[in-house]
């Protein structure tokens, strides 16, 4: 299955909506797209919406963690929202929630990052 990436900028926040499968086949493509969008625009914060993400493996975890580090280096914040049950389990087991907050939806994520949409 393919992965679709939808990106939207709101002020200095990059909102990324992923649908499909984030795995070793798609991770490099997503990494390049996100890095390009973060570097080209005045992106301070990142929200990843995973509502339609059906599957993710360790390569996907690497993409998320790498973007977290990149945003953190810029002094920004990153959050996840709308995480599906299977993906939530993987994120929980990885310990990612200890460093990154998860929210019910995009609006609460934006509020949680103290960014008004």
N, C-alpha and C positions, 0 to 999 in steps of 0.2 A: 504494500500500500504506500502511497505517496504522502508527503507532508506538505501542508499548505501553511504559509506564513503571511499573516496580515499585520501590517504595522501602521500605527497612527501616532502622530505627535500632538500632544496637548501641552502647550507652554513648553516647559523643559522636561516633560515626561514622555518617554517612548513606551507606548502600550503595544505589546506584541501578543497576538492571538495565534496559537498553534492548533492545527487540526490534523489528525492522521497519526503517524508513527514517528517518533523521534528516536532513532536508533543509529547504529554504526553506518547505515547506508545514507542517512540524511544529515547527520550531525555536522559534518564539515561545511555543507552548504548553509545550514542555519547559522553556524558560527560566523562565517564570512558575512552573511547578510546583516546580522546583528552588530558585528564589529563596525561594519561600514556605516550603518545607520547611527550608531553611537558616536563615531568619530566625525562624521560629516555635519551632523546637526548639533545644536547646543543642548545635548541630552545630559541632564543631571541625574534623573531617576529612571528606573525601569520597572514596569509592571508586566509580568508574564501571565497571560490568561490561558489556562490549560483546560477549559471546559470541553473542548472537542478533541483533546489529545487522548487517543485510545490506547497507546502503548509507548513506553519509554524504557530504554535500557541504560547501562552504565555510561554509554557514550552521551546520552542525553543529560545525565547528571553532570558530566564533565562540561557540557555546553553551559548549563545553568550556573555551575560553580565558577567557571571562567568569566562569565559576564558579571557575576556578583563581584568578583575581584576587580574587574575593570571599572565598574560603576563606583565601587568603594574607593578606588584610587583617585577618582575624580571628585570625591567628597560627597557622593550621592547615596541614595538608598535604593534598594530593590525589594520587590514583594511578588509573591505568587498569589493567584486567585482562581476560583472556580476549578479546583483540582478534582479530577475524577477519582473514584475509589482505588482502582489498580495503581494509578500513578501516585496517589497519596501514600499508599503502603510503601512503595519504593522510596519515596522522599523521606518518609518517617524512619524507615530502616537505615537510611544513609546518614541520618542525623542532621539533614539540611535545615530542618525547622529550628534547630538551636541557634542558627546564625541568620536566618531569613524568615520574616513573618509570612503567614498565609492568611488570606482573607476570603470571605464568602463570594464576593463579586468585585468587579472593577471599581465601582463607586466607593466601596468600603476600603479597597486597597489605596485608592487615591487619597481618601480621607486619612487613612492610617499613615501614609507617607507625609501627611500634613500638606498635601497639594490640593488646591481647589480646582476642580475641573471646569 
